[in-house]
Amino acid sequence: MLKPLLILFSLLTALSGYANTSHDYQIQSQALAKVQSISVHLPDKYNNKKPYSVVYVLNTHGFYAGDFKGDVLHRIRQLEGYQQIPTTIVVFINNPSWYSTLFSQTEALSKFISEELTQFVQNKYLTEQSHLFAHSYGAAYLLNQSPQLQQHFTHLHALSVVFPNVDYIQQTATQISQLDDNQGFVTLLQEVGHQSDTQLLNKVTQNTAAFNQRHIANQNHQSVVPIAIAEALRSAYPDYAATDYLNQFDLNKAQLTERYIAIRKKYQQTSNEQDLQSFYSAMAQNKMESAQLELAFSLWQDASPRFKHYFINRWGDRYLAQNKLELARTTWQQLAKLYPHSLFAWHKLAVLAKKQANPAEHKHALQALKQAASTFSEPDQQLMLAFTSKHNQDYPKLSIAILQRITEQTPSNKTAWQQLSDLYKQQDNTSLSEQAQSHLKAL
């Protein structure tokens, strides 16, 4: 549970912080000959000395059923929280009359967005990569103006395009054919709909190095937006989620480490011991999923200690449930090497040996379990208490011996005294149960 818990915590932190880091600005646009409103949302823990990618969004809320701005911002912050993309500045371009502005002031709008707006943002914040997103009719405008816009943005993303008329589609197709792949990259992310429009769009030969279309199934004009945003941004940073990215390649531990550090450096992130431990934990989970146990346990060796025993033990249970007995056996054997006092590992090996009718291994596992129960030290106590809590009915006498050993090692351990009292009570030994309770109350 380590990785999901850490990611969930960071996600909740990010989502709780973004609402308080927004700024509204009014820009006197010479191109549009009027004041233009924008909203700038800074990422959580914004650092004014660090450069950030910028996502510009035409806030075409009039073409969207719901909270367009909220949905877009929420999805971007989710991606950040789940460590799928770098932290990002999000700029919404607001306009009360988008349809007339898009198609009546097309050139002026493009000049404002690509020159006046970008210069305004760059004067206030340190920026690097820049993305421009537009939805619906806004996406039609973006595609139509892509040769001009691509000179000022790293990526252009058109979401669920709707064209005002057939002439505009044909004009846009001609424009797209002029795209320069050395300047930018344009993507159309479309639900499986509006087929006649996209077919017309595709009649003109396209420069596929600069323009790409992706169809997203089982979505409509509205619901496709957050999905398309995620796909577009993940594609722009394919290696940022380093664990998922590196899992595609056949690399050993040293190579994985080298590539991971290089990726972290590329995105100006740390790669200290704690970072590496978390990476090894996540990567080990992936290798367990693909049953690459030798590499997985090489990674587990240096993985984060938090929940490591739990994760590995759980994988043994999964393999067993899938009737992959040798994988389960190897997993618990390796767990016992990492944690020699793991009663869970020896118990599971004993159960598995009995299932496979292997009396020698069953006897060895039980002997190892009893040996571990009588030789563990204080650092092992939490693991011991987890075992006695779960398996006191399987090993009642052994559990009492374990709990007594813990209370001797650490007389102030309340959990051990409580378990001991409860276990004596289950055995109808009222006197010893009360004695354990007395020790507990004295703490």
C-alpha positions as CSV (number, residue, x, y, z in Angstrom):
1,M,0.0,0.0,0.0
2,L,3.0,2.4,0.2
3,K,2.9,3.8,-3.3
4,P,-0.9,4.3,-3.5
5,L,-0.9,5.9,0.0
6,L,1.9,8.3,-0.7
7,I,0.4,9.2,-4.1
8,L,-3.1,9.7,-2.5
9,F,-1.6,11.9,0.2
10,S,0.3,14.1,-2.4
11,L,-2.9,14.2,-4.5
12,L,-5.0,15.4,-1.7
13,T,-2.4,18.0,-0.8
14,A,-2.2,19.3,-4.3
15,L,-6.0,19.4,-4.8
16,S,-6.5,21.2,-1.4
17,G,-4.0,23.9,-2.3
18,Y,-4.7,25.0,-5.9
19,A,-7.9,26.9,-5.2
20,N,-6.0,29.4,-3.2
21,T,-3.3,30.1,-5.7
22,S,-5.2,31.7,-8.5
23,H,-4.9,35.3,-9.8
24,D,-7.1,37.2,-12.2
25,Y,-5.6,39.7,-14.6
26,Q,-7.0,42.2,-17.1
27,I,-4.8,42.6,-20.2
28,Q,-5.3,45.6,-22.5
29,S,-5.0,43.9,-25.9
30,Q,-3.9,46.0,-28.8
31,A,-4.7,43.2,-31.2
32,L,-8.3,42.7,-30.0
33,A,-8.7,46.4,-29.1
34,K,-10.3,45.6,-25.8
35,V,-9.4,44.3,-22.3
36,Q,-9.0,40.6,-22.2
37,S,-9.5,38.6,-18.9
38,I,-7.3,35.7,-17.9
39,S,-7.0,33.5,-14.8
40,V,-3.7,32.1,-13.7
41,H,-3.5,29.1,-11.4
42,L,-0.2,28.3,-9.8
43,P,0.8,24.8,-8.6
44,D,1.0,23.8,-5.0
45,K,4.2,24.9,-3.4
46,Y,5.0,27.3,-6.3
47,N,8.6,28.4,-6.3
48,N,9.2,31.7,-8.2
49,K,12.8,30.7,-8.8
50,K,11.9,27.5,-10.7
51,P,10.7,27.4,-14.3
52,Y,7.3,25.7,-15.0
53,S,5.5,24.3,-17.9
54,V,2.4,26.4,-18.8
55,V,-0.9,25.1,-20.0
56,Y,-3.0,27.8,-21.7
57,V,-6.7,26.9,-22.1
58,L,-9.4,28.7,-24.1
59,N,-12.1,28.8,-21.5
60,T,-14.9,28.0,-23.9
61,H,-17.3,27.2,-21.2
62,G,-20.3,28.1,-23.4
63,F,-19.7,25.0,-25.4
64,Y,-19.5,22.7,-22.4
65,A,-22.2,21.1,-20.2
66,G,-20.7,21.6,-16.7
67,D,-17.9,23.4,-15.0
68,F,-15.3,23.5,-17.8
69,K,-12.7,25.4,-15.9
70,G,-13.1,23.3,-12.8
71,D,-13.0,20.0,-14.7
72,V,-9.9,21.0,-16.7
73,L,-8.0,22.2,-13.6
74,H,-9.0,19.3,-11.5
75,R,-7.7,16.8,-14.1
76,I,-4.4,18.6,-14.4
77,R,-3.9,18.7,-10.7
78,Q,-4.8,15.0,-10.5
79,L,-2.1,14.2,-13.1
80,E,0.4,16.1,-11.0
81,G,-0.8,14.5,-7.8
82,Y,-0.3,11.0,-9.3
83,Q,3.1,12.1,-10.5
84,Q,2.2,11.7,-14.2
85,I,3.2,15.1,-15.3
86,P,5.4,17.9,-13.9
87,T,3.8,20.6,-11.8
88,T,2.2,23.2,-14.1
89,I,1.0,26.8,-14.3
90,V,-2.5,26.8,-15.8
91,V,-3.7,29.9,-17.6
92,F,-7.4,30.2,-18.6
93,I,-8.2,32.7,-21.4
94,N,-11.7,34.0,-20.6
95,N,-14.1,35.5,-23.1
96,P,-17.9,36.1,-22.8
97,S,-18.6,35.7,-26.5
98,W,-16.4,33.0,-27.8
99,Y,-18.2,32.1,-31.0
100,S,-18.0,35.6,-32.5
101,T,-14.4,36.1,-31.2
102,L,-13.2,32.8,-32.7
103,F,-14.6,33.3,-36.1
104,S,-14.9,37.1,-36.5
105,Q,-11.7,38.2,-34.8
106,T,-9.6,35.1,-35.7
107,E,-6.3,36.8,-36.7
108,A,-6.6,39.3,-33.8
109,L,-7.2,36.6,-31.3
110,S,-4.2,34.6,-32.6
111,K,-2.0,37.6,-32.2
112,F,-3.2,38.2,-28.7
113,I,-2.8,34.6,-27.6
114,S,0.6,34.0,-29.3
115,E,2.2,37.3,-28.6
116,E,0.6,39.5,-26.0
117,L,-0.6,36.8,-23.7
118,T,2.5,34.7,-23.7
119,Q,4.7,37.8,-23.2
120,F,2.5,38.8,-20.3
121,V,2.9,35.4,-18.6
122,Q,6.6,35.1,-19.3
123,N,7.2,38.6,-17.7
124,K,5.5,37.4,-14.5
125,Y,6.6,33.8,-14.2
126,L,9.6,31.6,-15.2
127,T,8.3,29.2,-17.9
128,E,9.5,26.5,-20.2
129,Q,7.3,24.1,-22.2
130,S,4.0,25.6,-23.3
131,H,0.7,23.9,-24.3
132,L,-2.4,25.4,-25.8
133,F,-5.7,23.6,-25.3
134,A,-9.0,24.3,-26.9
135,H,-12.4,22.5,-27.0
136,S,-15.3,22.3,-29.5
137,Y,-15.5,25.4,-31.7
138,G,-12.3,26.5,-29.9
139,A,-10.6,23.3,-31.2
140,A,-11.7,24.2,-34.8
141,Y,-10.1,27.7,-34.4
142,L,-6.9,26.1,-33.0
143,L,-6.5,23.7,-35.9
144,N,-7.3,26.5,-38.4
145,Q,-4.7,28.8,-36.9
146,S,-2.2,26.1,-36.1
147,P,0.5,27.3,-38.5
148,Q,0.6,30.6,-36.8
149,L,0.1,29.4,-33.2
150,Q,2.7,26.6,-33.4
151,Q,5.5,29.1,-33.7
152,H,4.8,30.2,-30.1
153,F,3.8,27.0,-28.3
154,T,5.5,23.7,-27.8
155,H,2.3,21.7,-28.2
156,L,-1.2,22.4,-29.5
157,H,-4.1,20.2,-28.4
158,A,-7.6,20.3,-30.0
159,L,-10.2,18.5,-28.0
160,S,-13.4,17.2,-29.6
161,V,-13.5,19.6,-32.5
162,V,-16.7,21.0,-33.9
163,F,-16.5,23.0,-37.2
164,P,-18.9,25.9,-37.9
165,N,-19.3,24.8,-41.6
166,V,-17.9,22.7,-44.4
167,D,-15.9,25.6,-45.9
168,Y,-14.1,26.0,-42.6
169,I,-13.2,22.3,-42.5
170,Q,-11.7,22.5,-46.0
171,Q,-9.8,25.7,-45.2
172,T,-8.5,24.1,-42.0
173,A,-7.3,21.1,-43.9
174,T,-5.3,23.3,-46.2
175,Q,-3.9,25.1,-43.2
176,I,-2.9,21.9,-41.5
177,S,-1.1,20.7,-44.7
178,Q,1.3,23.7,-44.2
179,L,2.3,22.7,-40.7
180,D,6.0,22.7,-40.0
181,D,7.0,19.8,-37.7
182,N,10.2,21.7,-36.8
183,Q,8.1,24.4,-35.0
184,G,5.5,22.5,-33.0
185,F,3.3,19.5,-32.6
186,V,-0.5,19.6,-33.2
187,T,-2.8,16.9,-31.9
188,L,-6.6,16.4,-32.4
189,L,-8.1,14.2,-29.7
190,Q,-11.6,13.2,-30.7
191,E,-14.4,11.0,-29.4
192,V,-15.6,8.5,-32.0
193,G,-18.1,10.9,-33.5
194,H,-18.2,13.8,-35.9
195,Q,-16.9,11.3,-38.4
196,S,-18.0,13.2,-41.5
197,D,-16.1,16.3,-40.3
198,T,-12.9,14.4,-39.7
199,Q,-13.2,12.5,-43.0
200,L,-13.4,15.8,-44.8
201,L,-10.5,17.1,-42.8
202,N,-8.4,14.1,-43.8
203,K,-8.9,14.6,-47.5
204,V,-6.0,17.0,-47.8
205,T,-2.6,15.4,-47.4
206,Q,-1.2,16.1,-44.0
207,N,2.2,16.5,-42.6
208,T,1.9,13.6,-40.1
209,A,5.1,14.6,-38.3
210,A,3.4,17.8,-37.2
211,F,-0.2,16.7,-36.9
212,N,-1.7,13.7,-35.2
213,Q,-5.2,12.4,-34.6
214,R,-6.3,10.1,-31.8
215,H,-9.8,8.7,-31.4
216,I,-11.1,7.9,-27.9
217,A,-13.9,5.4,-27.7
218,N,-17.0,5.3,-25.5
219,Q,-17.1,9.1,-24.8
220,N,-19.1,12.0,-25.9
221,H,-18.4,15.7,-26.7
222,Q,-18.3,16.6,-23.0
223,S,-16.9,13.5,-21.2
224,V,-14.0,13.2,-23.6
225,V,-12.4,16.4,-22.4
226,P,-10.7,15.3,-19.1
227,I,-9.7,12.0,-20.7
228,A,-8.2,13.8,-23.7
229,I,-6.4,16.2,-21.5
230,A,-4.8,13.4,-19.6
231,E,-3.8,11.6,-22.8
232,A,-2.4,14.8,-24.3
233,L,-0.2,15.7,-21.3
234,R,1.0,12.2,-20.6
235,S,2.1,11.9,-24.2
236,A,4.0,15.2,-23.9
237,Y,5.9,13.9,-20.9
238,P,6.2,10.1,-21.7
239,D,9.1,9.5,-19.3
240,Y,8.0,11.7,-16.4
241,A,6.2,8.7,-14.7
242,A,9.6,7.0,-14.6
243,T,8.4,3.7,-13.1
244,D,5.8,3.1,-15.8
245,Y,8.1,4.3,-18.5
246,L,11.1,2.2,-17.6
247,N,9.0,-0.9,-17.1
248,Q,8.7,-1.1,-20.9
249,F,12.4,-1.9,-21.3
250,D,14.5,-5.0,-20.5
251,L,16.9,-3.4,-18.0
252,N,18.8,-4.7,-15.0
253,K,18.9,-2.9,-11.7
254,A,22.0,-0.8,-12.5
255,Q,20.5,0.3,-15.8
256,L,17.2,1.1,-14.2
257,T,18.9,3.2,-11.6
258,E,21.0,5.1,-14.2
259,R,17.9,5.8,-16.4
260,Y,15.8,6.9,-13.4
261,I,18.5,9.4,-12.2
262,A,18.8,10.8,-15.7
263,I,15.0,11.3,-15.9
264,R,14.9,13.0,-12.5
265,K,17.7,15.3,-13.6
266,K,15.9,16.1,-16.8
267,Y,12.9,17.3,-14.9
268,Q,15.0,19.0,-12.2
269,Q,14.0,16.6,-9.5
270,T,16.1,15.0,-6.7
271,S,17.3,11.5,-6.7
272,N,18.4,11.0,-3.1
273,E,18.4,7.8,-1.1
274,Q,14.7,8.2,-0.2
275,D,13.7,8.8,-3.9
276,L,15.6,5.7,-5.0
277,Q,14.1,3.6,-2.3
278,S,10.6,4.6,-3.4
279,F,11.5,4.0,-7.0
280,Y,12.9,0.5,-6.2
281,S,9.6,-0.3,-4.3
282,A,7.4,0.8,-7.2
283,M,9.6,-1.0,-9.8
284,A,9.8,-4.1,-7.7
285,Q,6.0,-4.2,-7.6
286,N,5.9,-4.1,-11.4
287,K,8.4,-6.9,-11.7
288,M,6.4,-9.0,-9.3
289,E,3.4,-8.4,-11.6
290,S,5.3,-9.8,-14.5
291,A,6.8,-12.6,-12.4
292,Q,10.4,-11.4,-12.8
293,L,11.2,-12.5,-9.3
294,E,15.0,-12.4,-9.5
295,L,15.0,-8.8,-10.6
296,A,12.2,-7.9,-8.3
297,F,14.0,-9.1,-5.2
298,S,17.2,-7.4,-6.3
299,L,15.1,-4.2,-6.2
300,W,13.3,-5.2,-2.9
301,Q,16.8,-5.4,-1.3
302,D,17.2,-1.7,-1.4
303,A,13.5,-0.6,-1.5
304,S,11.8,1.5,1.1
305,P,11.4,-0.4,4.3
306,R,7.9,0.9,4.9
307,F,5.3,-1.8,4.1
308,K,8.0,-3.8,2.3
309,H,7.2,-7.0,4.2
310,Y,3.5,-6.5,3.7
311,F,3.9,-6.0,-0.1
312,I,6.0,-9.1,-0.6
313,N,3.8,-11.3,1.6
314,R,0.8,-10.2,-0.3
315,W,2.4,-11.2,-3.6
316,G,2.9,-14.7,-2.2
317,D,-0.8,-14.8,-1.4
318,R,-1.7,-13.6,-4.9
319,Y,0.5,-16.3,-6.6
320,L,-1.0,-18.9,-4.3
321,A,-4.6,-17.8,-5.2
322,Q,-3.6,-18.1,-8.9
323,N,-2.3,-21.6,-8.2
324,K,1.2,-20.4,-9.2
325,L,2.7,-22.5,-6.4
326,E,6.4,-22.2,-7.3
327,L,6.1,-18.4,-7.6
328,A,4.5,-18.3,-4.1
329,R,7.1,-20.6,-2.7
330,T,10.0,-18.6,-4.1
331,T,8.4,-15.3,-2.9
332,W,8.1,-16.5,0.7
333,Q,11.6,-18.0,0.6
334,Q,13.0,-14.7,-0.5
335,L,10.9,-12.9,2.1
336,A,12.4,-15.1,4.8
337,K,15.9,-14.1,3.5
338,L,15.0,-10.4,3.8
339,Y,13.3,-10.9,7.1
340,P,14.8,-14.0,8.9
341,H,12.3,-13.5,11.8
342,S,9.3,-13.3,9.6
343,L,6.8,-15.7,11.1
344,F,4.5,-14.9,8.2
345,A,7.0,-16.3,5.7
346,W,7.7,-19.5,7.6
347,H,4.0,-20.0,8.3
348,K,3.0,-19.7,4.7
349,L,5.9,-22.0,3.6
350,A,4.6,-24.6,6.1
351,V,1.1,-24.3,4.8
352,L,2.3,-24.6,1.2
353,A,4.5,-27.6,2.0
354,K,1.5,-29.3,3.6
355,K,-0.6,-28.5,0.5
356,Q,2.1,-30.1,-1.7
357,A,2.5,-33.1,0.6
358,N,6.1,-32.3,1.3
359,P,6.7,-33.4,5.0
360,A,10.4,-32.5,5.0
361,E,9.8,-28.9,4.0
362,H,6.7,-28.6,6.3
363,K,8.9,-29.7,9.3
364,H,11.7,-27.4,8.3
365,A,9.3,-24.4,8.0
366,L,7.8,-25.1,11.4
367,Q,11.2,-25.4,13.0
368,A,12.3,-22.2,11.4
369,L,9.1,-20.5,12.7
370,K,9.7,-21.6,16.3
371,Q,13.4,-20.6,16.0
372,A,12.4,-17.1,14.8
373,A,9.8,-16.7,17.5
374,S,12.4,-17.4,20.2
375,T,15.3,-15.3,18.8
376,F,13.7,-12.1,17.6
377,S,14.8,-8.7,18.9
378,E,13.1,-5.4,19.6
379,P,13.2,-4.1,15.9
380,D,11.1,-7.2,15.0
381,Q,8.4,-6.6,17.6
382,Q,5.9,-4.9,15.3
383,L,6.0,-7.7,12.9
384,M,5.6,-10.2,15.7
385,L,2.6,-8.4,17.1
386,A,1.0,-8.4,13.6
387,F,1.5,-12.2,13.4
388,T,0.1,-12.9,16.9
389,S,-2.9,-10.7,16.2
390,K,-3.7,-12.7,13.1
391,H,-2.5,-16.2,14.0
392,N,-3.0,-16.6,17.7
393,Q,-5.6,-19.3,17.2
394,D,-3.2,-21.2,14.9
395,Y,-0.3,-21.0,17.4
396,P,-1.8,-20.2,20.8
397,K,1.1,-21.4,23.0
398,L,3.7,-19.9,20.6
399,S,1.8,-16.6,20.6
400,I,1.9,-16.4,24.4
401,A,5.6,-17.1,24.4
402,I,6.1,-14.3,21.8
403,L,4.0,-11.8,23.7
404,Q,5.8,-12.6,26.9
405,R,9.2,-12.1,25.2
406,I,8.0,-8.7,23.9
407,T,6.9,-7.6,27.3
408,E,10.3,-8.6,28.8
409,Q,12.1,-6.7,26.0
410,T,9.8,-3.7,26.2
411,P,7.7,-3.6,29.4
412,S,6.0,-0.5,28.2
413,N,4.5,-2.1,25.1
414,K,0.8,-1.6,25.6
415,T,-0.2,-3.6,22.5
416,A,1.7,-6.7,23.7
417,W,0.1,-6.5,27.2
418,Q,-3.4,-6.1,25.7
419,Q,-2.9,-9.0,23.3
420,L,-1.5,-11.2,26.1
421,S,-4.5,-10.3,28.4
422,D,-7.0,-11.1,25.6
423,L,-5.3,-14.4,24.7
424,Y,-5.2,-15.6,28.4
425,K,-8.9,-14.7,28.6
426,Q,-9.7,-16.8,25.5
427,Q,-8.0,-19.7,27.2
428,D,-10.1,-19.1,30.4
429,N,-7.0,-18.2,32.4
430,T,-8.7,-15.3,34.3
431,S,-5.8,-14.8,36.7
432,L,-3.1,-14.3,34.1
433,S,-5.4,-12.2,32.0
434,E,-6.0,-9.9,35.0
435,Q,-2.3,-9.7,35.7
436,A,-1.6,-8.6,32.1
437,Q,-4.4,-6.0,32.5
438,S,-2.8,-4.7,35.7
439,H,0.5,-4.2,33.9
440,L,-1.4,-2.4,31.1
441,K,-3.2,0.0,33.5
442,A,0.1,0.8,35.3
443,L,1.6,2.1,32.1
